[in-house]
Amino acid sequence: MSIRKALTIAGSDSGGGAGIQADLKTFQELNVFGMTAITAVTAQNTLGVDAVYPMSLEAIEKQIDAVATDIGTDAVKTGMLFSGEIIELVVSKIKKYNWSQIVVDPVMIAKGGAALLKQEAIDAMCQYLLPIATVITPNIPEAEELTGISINTWDDRKLAAEKLYELGAKNVIIKGGHGSGDLLIDLLFDGKNYTELQSKRFSTKNTHGTGCTFAAATAACLANGKSMEESFRIAKDFVYYAIKEDLHIGNGHGPTNHWAYQKQQNHSMK
């Protein structure tokens, strides 16, 4: 039996709802062995981020090397990279080890509003990280920040997707969680075709970690050999059920339910 593996290079969330904690939970639920390279430690809970402690470049490098030289990986998911220096280091390591399935979640701002990416790092992300990305998965505000395009209409979203593709990403998924209306619509652009997936929008404040979870689910599916479109569909369903059956933990933006998708799958098989 071949064990598929995924490496998340991201920040730690002490509250357990986002970051590497969400990534590892998602990998496990989708039958992928998860590994980590921690870029920063955050002190946070459902009410917000109290502090961010970036890891040293040496610490990040050593973590990646340790995984690469012994275990290897079938997919890489990047999350909170915090600074331009960290982005350049991560890109150099991905290139060194010839890793090819790269899912970029451009984590910029926490649910509570705290900045998780330095302004100077945005240029580094566009210059170095996007050209090696198999797929980038921004929400609407992140897509606006990366492209300079104000997204108010569906055509705006398509234009932003095209711009991100031109910056080098092989595929672009712009999530619709920050949109309006009763339906939540996510968009996949592969350079030629647009694929739209719709789901019901739930009225809940418990959506902490949805971006991390979506990207991690995409990475897990790619690690398992699934196509980009199928990975997109599964990631969409995974987050849909995670939000639908939220956990009501904490007093602020609570986490989603990472085991809801498998619960639904098992129920469907009966």
RAZIRA-V289958 format. One line per field, one symbol per residue. ss: DSSP state (@ for helix, = for strand, . for the rest). psi: psi as a letter, one per 40 degrees, with the letter a starting at -180 (. if undefined). burial: # if it has 16 or more other ideal C-beta (glycine too) atoms within 10 Angstrom, else .. Layout:
BEGIN
ss=???
psi=???
burial=???
END
This chain:
BEGIN
ss=....=========.....@@@@@@@@@@@...=============..=======..@@@@@@@@@@@@@@....====...=.@@@@@@@@@@@@@.....===....=.....=.=.@@@@@@@@@@@@@@..==...@@@@@@@@......@@@@@@@@@@@@@.....===........=======....=======.......=.@@@@@@@@@@@@@@....@@@@@@@@@@@@@@@@@..........=....@@@@@@@@@@.
psi=hhhiihhhhaihhdeedaaddddddddddffhhiiihhdihihiaeeahdihgiiiddddddddddddeddiieihhibhedidddddddddddddefhdghhhhghdhideehhehideedddddddddeehdiigiadddddddeehhhdidddddddddddddeehdihhhiedeaiieihhihhheddihhhhiiihigiegeheddddddddddddddeeiidddddddddddddddddfiefhiebgiiiheeddddddddde.
burial=...##########.#############.##.###########.###..#..#.##....##.##..##....###################.##..#.#.########.##....###..##.###.###.#########.######.#.#....###.######.#.#########.#....#######......#.#.#....###################.#.#..################..##.#######.##..#......
END
